[in-house]
Amino acid sequence: MSNQIRGQPLERRALTLKELRVAEAEGKDTHIEGYASVFDSWSETLGGELPFREKVCKGAFAESIANDDIRALYNHDPNYVLGRNKAGTLELIEDERGLYVKIKPPKAQWAKDLMQSIKRGDVDSMSFGFTVILDKWYSAEGADVRELIKVKLYDVSPVTFPAYPATECDVRSVYDTRKNQLAQEAKQAEQEAQKAVLAQAQRQQKIDSLKKAIMEDN
């Protein structure tokens, strides 16, 4: 995507929910609704080489929803646009639970086929594409964990197959980012240790000088 944040990999997360449904009301347009993300809920173990778990924090999407041009796609395919927030055909709301999505699909045959598949339960997952603006990595119970604090949202998509990072080609970028963070943390820790050793040596030198001065006075 042309407006993707430079240097940040595009990531995708999927959520399988029974609530993904087609809503029909007399006198109103049919729409697709469900949650693309649930807040403060730990994921399954993601990745492979550097496994981690993550959760999305409340407020992570707020700025992006307010400012960005976001699409609803089918299977993340830009050839199948279901809705767009700037056009009023995609509604995105952060509520207490998570990222609620309401889509007003076009009257194209492929969209009608998708809604029929959702009704039948053949398609029951939602996914979102994003880049990270602010996250927090740390270790808990001997494992790496990640909190997504602020993200830039690109699209939300009903998906046939929920794809997780272990099967995404961009997983290498996530690994590399984490490796770089770990390397920086290790370098910083080494520098702090060296500073501590130097400070201790300087203190000892002052003590030795003071002792020597006292002995000479005596």
C-alpha positions as CSV (number, residue, x, y, z in Angstrom):
1,M,0.0,0.0,0.0
2,S,1.3,3.4,-0.9
3,N,0.5,4.9,2.5
4,Q,2.1,2.2,4.6
5,I,4.4,3.4,7.3
6,R,7.9,3.1,6.0
7,G,10.0,0.5,7.7
8,Q,7.0,-1.1,9.4
9,P,5.7,-4.5,8.2
10,L,2.1,-4.9,7.3
11,E,0.7,-7.4,9.8
12,R,-2.6,-9.3,9.9
13,R,-4.6,-10.9,12.7
14,A,-7.7,-13.0,12.5
15,L,-10.5,-13.6,14.9
16,T,-13.1,-16.4,14.6
17,L,-16.4,-15.3,16.1
18,K,-19.9,-16.7,16.2
19,E,-21.1,-13.1,16.1
20,L,-19.9,-12.5,12.5
21,R,-23.3,-12.3,10.8
22,V,-25.5,-10.8,8.1
23,A,-28.1,-8.5,9.6
24,E,-31.3,-8.0,7.8
25,A,-34.1,-5.6,8.8
26,E,-37.2,-4.7,6.9
27,G,-36.9,-1.5,5.0
28,K,-33.1,-1.2,5.6
29,D,-30.1,-2.3,3.7
30,T,-28.5,-5.6,4.6
31,H,-25.2,-5.4,6.3
32,I,-22.3,-7.5,7.7
33,E,-21.3,-7.0,11.3
34,G,-18.9,-8.5,13.8
35,Y,-15.7,-7.8,15.7
36,A,-12.3,-7.7,14.0
37,S,-10.5,-7.5,17.3
38,V,-11.2,-8.0,21.0
39,F,-9.3,-5.9,23.6
40,D,-7.1,-7.2,26.4
41,S,-7.5,-10.8,25.3
42,W,-4.2,-12.8,25.0
43,S,-3.7,-14.4,21.6
44,E,-2.6,-18.0,21.1
45,T,1.2,-18.4,20.7
46,L,2.2,-16.7,17.5
47,G,5.3,-17.0,15.4
48,G,7.8,-19.9,15.3
49,E,11.4,-19.0,15.6
50,L,10.7,-16.4,18.3
51,P,7.3,-17.4,19.7
52,F,5.3,-14.7,21.5
53,R,1.8,-13.9,22.6
54,E,0.1,-10.5,22.2
55,K,-3.0,-8.5,23.1
56,V,-4.6,-5.4,21.7
57,C,-5.0,-2.6,24.2
58,K,-8.1,-0.4,24.4
59,G,-7.6,2.7,22.3
60,A,-5.2,1.1,19.8
61,F,-7.4,1.9,16.8
62,A,-9.0,5.2,18.0
63,E,-6.6,7.6,16.2
64,S,-6.6,5.5,13.0
65,I,-10.4,5.3,12.9
66,A,-10.7,9.0,13.2
67,N,-8.1,10.0,10.6
68,D,-7.4,7.2,8.1
69,D,-9.0,6.0,4.9
70,I,-9.9,2.3,5.7
71,R,-11.5,-0.3,3.6
72,A,-13.5,-3.5,4.2
73,L,-12.3,-6.2,1.8
74,Y,-13.0,-9.8,1.2
75,N,-10.0,-11.9,2.1
76,H,-7.8,-8.8,2.1
77,D,-8.2,-8.6,-1.7
78,P,-8.4,-5.0,-3.0
79,N,-10.3,-6.3,-6.0
80,Y,-13.3,-7.1,-3.7
81,V,-14.1,-3.9,-1.8
82,L,-17.1,-4.4,0.6
83,G,-17.0,-0.9,2.1
84,R,-15.0,2.2,2.9
85,N,-15.3,4.4,5.9
86,K,-14.8,7.6,3.9
87,A,-17.7,6.6,1.7
88,G,-20.0,5.9,4.6
89,T,-20.2,2.2,3.7
90,L,-18.0,1.0,6.5
91,E,-18.5,1.8,10.2
92,L,-15.8,1.2,12.7
93,I,-16.4,1.6,16.4
94,E,-14.2,1.0,19.4
95,D,-16.4,-0.1,22.3
96,E,-15.7,-1.8,25.6
97,R,-15.2,-5.1,23.9
98,G,-13.1,-4.3,20.9
99,L,-13.2,-3.2,17.3
100,Y,-16.8,-3.4,16.0
101,V,-17.3,-3.5,12.3
102,K,-20.4,-2.8,10.3
103,I,-20.3,-3.1,6.5
104,K,-22.8,-2.1,3.9
105,P,-21.8,-4.3,1.0
106,P,-22.4,-3.5,-2.7
107,K,-25.2,-5.3,-4.6
108,A,-22.6,-7.2,-6.7
109,Q,-23.2,-10.9,-7.1
110,W,-19.9,-11.8,-5.4
111,A,-21.0,-9.8,-2.3
112,K,-24.3,-11.6,-2.3
113,D,-22.5,-14.9,-2.5
114,L,-20.3,-13.9,0.5
115,M,-23.3,-12.9,2.6
116,Q,-24.8,-16.3,1.8
117,S,-21.6,-18.0,2.9
118,I,-21.6,-16.0,6.2
119,K,-25.3,-17.0,6.8
120,R,-24.4,-20.7,6.3
121,G,-21.4,-20.5,8.6
122,D,-18.9,-21.2,5.9
123,V,-17.2,-17.9,6.5
124,D,-17.0,-17.0,10.2
125,S,-13.8,-15.1,10.7
126,M,-12.8,-11.4,10.6
127,S,-9.2,-10.2,10.1
128,F,-7.6,-6.7,10.1
129,G,-4.5,-5.4,8.4
130,F,-2.3,-3.0,10.3
131,T,1.1,-1.5,11.0
132,V,2.4,-0.8,14.5
133,I,2.9,2.7,15.6
134,L,3.5,1.9,19.3
135,D,3.9,-1.4,21.0
136,K,5.4,-2.8,24.2
137,W,7.5,-5.9,24.4
138,Y,8.4,-7.7,27.7
139,S,8.8,-11.1,29.2
140,A,6.2,-12.8,31.4
141,E,6.3,-16.3,32.8
142,G,9.4,-17.0,30.7
143,A,7.9,-16.0,27.4
144,D,7.9,-12.9,25.2
145,V,4.6,-10.9,25.1
146,R,3.6,-7.9,23.1
147,E,1.0,-5.2,23.7
148,L,-0.3,-3.4,20.7
149,I,-0.9,0.2,22.1
150,K,-1.4,2.1,18.9
151,V,-1.7,0.9,15.3
152,K,-2.5,2.2,11.8
153,L,-5.5,0.3,10.4
154,Y,-5.6,-0.4,6.7
155,D,-8.5,-2.8,6.2
156,V,-10.9,-5.2,7.9
157,S,-11.9,-8.4,6.1
158,P,-14.2,-11.3,6.4
159,V,-11.8,-14.2,5.6
160,T,-12.2,-17.8,4.5
161,F,-9.0,-19.0,6.2
162,P,-7.8,-17.1,9.4
163,A,-4.1,-16.5,8.7
164,Y,-1.8,-16.0,11.7
165,P,1.8,-14.6,11.7
166,A,3.4,-18.1,11.6
167,T,2.0,-18.5,8.1
168,E,2.4,-14.9,6.9
169,C,5.4,-13.9,4.8
170,D,5.9,-10.7,6.9
171,V,6.6,-12.8,10.0
172,R,10.3,-12.4,9.3
173,S,10.0,-8.6,9.7
174,V,8.3,-9.1,13.0
175,Y,11.1,-11.4,14.1
176,D,13.7,-8.9,12.9
177,T,12.1,-6.1,14.7
178,R,12.1,-8.1,18.0
179,K,15.7,-9.2,17.4
180,N,16.8,-5.6,16.9
181,Q,15.0,-4.6,20.1
182,L,16.6,-7.4,22.0
183,A,20.0,-6.5,20.6
184,Q,19.5,-2.8,21.6
185,E,18.4,-3.8,25.1
186,A,21.5,-6.1,25.4
187,K,23.8,-3.3,24.2
188,Q,22.2,-0.8,26.6
189,A,22.5,-3.2,29.5
190,E,26.2,-3.7,28.6
191,Q,26.8,0.0,28.4
192,E,25.1,0.5,31.8
193,A,27.2,-2.3,33.3
194,Q,30.4,-0.7,31.9
195,K,29.3,2.7,33.4
196,A,28.7,1.1,36.7
197,V,32.2,-0.6,36.7
198,L,33.8,2.7,35.7
199,A,31.9,4.6,38.4
200,Q,33.0,2.0,41.0
201,A,36.6,2.3,39.9
202,Q,36.4,6.1,40.1
203,R,35.0,5.9,43.6
204,Q,37.6,3.4,44.7
205,Q,40.3,5.7,43.3
206,K,39.0,8.6,45.3
207,I,38.9,6.4,48.4
208,D,42.5,5.3,47.8
209,S,43.6,8.9,47.2
210,L,41.9,10.0,50.4
211,K,43.6,7.2,52.4
212,K,46.9,8.0,51.0
213,A,46.5,11.7,51.9
214,I,45.5,10.8,55.5
215,M,48.6,8.6,55.9
216,E,50.9,11.3,54.6
217,D,49.4,13.8,57.0
218,N,50.1,11.4,59.9
